[in-house]
Amino acid sequence: MSPSGPPGELRGWIERHLDPLDGAPPATAASDFDLAPDAFPDAPAELTPAAVLVGLIERPAGYSVLLTRRADTLRRHTGQIALPGGRCDPGETPWTTALREAHEEVGLAPDYVSVAGLSSPYRTGTGYLVTPVVGFIRQGFSLQANPDEVADIFETPFGFLMDPANHEQHERQGPGGQTRRFYAMTHEDRFIWGATAGMLRALYERLYGAAVA
């Protein structure tokens, strides 16, 4: 189904292609290593669980995805585009983490989010195993950025992010001289790259891959 299709039909179609909350964890994950296997020679062997919210908002032109720009004062990933999220606290489920972090980062009340399911987990070169939690955000919500974590809140059309023509591949040199290759999506003046783009690419492959009906 087209990512710009009728919202009611598209919502149900997306839900059917996600992993259920009570299902077994997938055996494989997408990762920062998919395009550059040797880019992270010092990657931790033990992975820290984390989760992000892929928040879908119905707009007149179709669904959009809630994204943030990280604060310039953060020690890591300064100024990068991100999905709301973070590491899981002990005993938390991925969806609990995603909703908690979205509330802490952008002030999104959990009551406005209907969790639909889980997308493909994503392993980062910095040692996190991130579970993308897909949720539909109903109208009436309000947002307020936490200035300690978020510099800006914005939306990007779901149709743009799910169009493979917009999935660029870029290269950068790592601190040790190794080449890192990664997905990126440039919308207007926003450069979405790294793990965030990788997770969105993995969602595209889950929804629109050749084996998907």
Secondary structure as UniProt FT lines:
FT   TURN            3..4
FT   HELIX           7..16
FT   TURN            21..22
FT   STRAND          30..31
FT   TURN            32..33
FT   TURN            37..38
FT   TURN            41..42
FT   STRAND          48..59
FT   TURN            60..61
FT   STRAND          62..70
FT   TURN            72..73
FT   TURN            78..79
FT   STRAND          81..82
FT   STRAND          85..87
FT   TURN            90..91
FT   HELIX           94..106
FT   HELIX           110..112
FT   STRAND          113..118
FT   STRAND          122..123
FT   TURN            125..126
FT   STRAND          128..137
FT   TURN            139..140
FT   TURN            147..149
FT   STRAND          150..157
FT   HELIX           158..161
FT   HELIX           164..166
FT   STRAND          168..173
FT   TURN            175..176
FT   STRAND          179..187
FT   TURN            188..189
FT   STRAND          190..193
FT   HELIX           194..208
FT   TURN            210..211
//
